[in-house]
């Protein structure tokens, strides 16, 4: 495994991101709606227009292995002002620096090679060093029918705290999910 780096998604990654979204292993668990695709494009364009997708609050990141893109992560700050449901509300950081994560390895050559947990561990360090040094709680909520993701997240230090049915009108609505939390205590 080489050096993993991260950068915000930009138009330079547009084709590769959209090719990943077309992969069957991504489509099975990842939001592939036009609204989500439009939000990714909106983000890459500098968010000059409002977004209907989660109020345009997602930040998209690319993971690179020695400069080669292989995965995408999404972060969103979770706050009491957002409609995130009581389960997530009780797990929010008292400091106000809680972030939800979503994550996918797009390049199939990187699946099953140990990149899953390593990428998340390194991303959290990167995020705290480069974006929000006060970030102290990270939430991730894989679908219950994705046990592989849950294992990867637990390997990365996330703890399973509850199961719930995804609400709202987002991808995964009405389906059972796990809520996993990673608390960073050295804030």
N, C-alpha and C positions, 0 to 999 in steps of 0.2 A: 504494500500500500504506500502510495506516495503522499505528498503534502496536499491536504484538503484546504481549499480557500473558498471564500464566499463573496459574492457581490450582488447588488440589487439587479433584478432582472431588467434588461434593456432591450431595445429593438434588435441589438446584435444577436439575441437569443430567441427571437420570435419564431423562426422556422423550427428550431430544435424543440422548443417548448410545445408547439402545436403538433409536432410529430410524436412527442411523448404522449400527449393527450389522446392520440389516436391508437396507442398501444392497448391491446386487450387487457393486460395486467393493470394498467392505469384506469381504464374505463370501468373496470369492475368495482372500484372503490373511490374513485376521484370524481369530483363534480365536473362534468363535461358539458354543462349547459351553455347556451350561447351567452347568457348573462355573465357567467364566470369568465368565459373567453373574452368578452367585451371588457370586463374589468381588468384583466391582465393587460390587454392592449391600452386601456386608459392609463394604467399605472406606468407602462413603458413610455407613454407619451407625456408623462409629467402631470397627470391628473388635472388637465385644464378644464375638463367638463365634469359635472357631478356624476356619480355612479349610483345606480339603484342596487348594486350588489353589495350588501352589508355596508351601505352608506359610503362605499369607497374607502374603507378603513384598512383593507389588507395591504401589506407590503410583501412583495414577491422577491425571493432570493434564489440565486443559482449556486449550487455546490459544484466545485470544480476539483478534479483530481489532476494535479500537475498541469493546470490550465485547461483541462478537457472537461466540459460540462457533462454531468451525469445525473443530477437530481435537482428538484425544485422544492423549496420550502415556502410556506406562507406564515406570516405573523400578524396578529391583530391584538391590540391592547384591549383587555377585558375590564370593564368598569361597571360600577353599580348603576350607571345611567343607561347601560345597554340592556336590551331584552335577552338576557342569557339564561334565564331560568334559575330557580332557587338552588338547585344542586351546585351549579357553578358559583352562584353568589356567595354561598357559605365558605367556599374555598378561595375566595379572592384574597390577595395580599393586603395586609393592613396599611402598607406603604403606597398602594395604588399602582404598583408596577407588576401587574399580572399580565401575561401574554398567552394567547391561544396559539398553538402551532398546528400546521398541517404539513405533510411531508410525503414526497414520493420519489422513488428512484425511477427515473425515466428510461435510462439506458440499460437494457436487459443484461448487458455484459457485466453489470455491477451488482446484480441480484445474487444473493447466496454467497457472497465473497467477504462478508464481514463489514461492509460499508454502512449498513443500516444504523447500528448503535453508535459506531465511531463518528459518523456524520452528525448525528444529533448531539452527542457530547461536545464535539468541537464547535458545532453551530451555537450552542448555548454560551460557551466561552467567548466566541467571536461576538455574539450579539451583545453580551454584557460589556465586553471591552470596547466595542465600536459604536453601539447604538444606544443602549440604556444600561449604564453601570448599576442602576438601582433595581433592575429586573430581578425579582426574587422568587417568583412562582411562574411555572410554565405548565399549561394544561394541554392535553392532547386527548382526542376522543375517537379512537378507531371503532369501526363497525364491529359488532360482536361476532359477525361471521368472517372476520379477518384475524384469526388467531396468530398468524405470522407477524402482523404488525404489532399486536399486543406484546408478544415475546421480545421483539426488537426494542420497543419502547421501555420495557422493564429492564432489559440489558443496559439501556442508556441511563438508568437511574430513576425512571418514572415508577410511581407506586399506584396500583389499582385502588381506587377509593370507592367506586360505585358503578352500578349499571343504570342506564336510563334509556328512555325512548326519545330519539331526536325530535324536537318540536319544530315549529315554524314551517317555512316553505323552501328551506334550503335542501341541498343534496343530502340524502339520507333521512329525510323526514319520515317519521312513522316507523323507523327501524331501530332495533336495540343497538346500543353503543356502550362502550366502556369509557369511564372517565379515569384518566391517569394524571398524576400530578408529580412534578419535579420541583422540590423546594430547594432553593439555593440559600444556605444559611450564613454565608460569609459576606453579607451585605453591610 
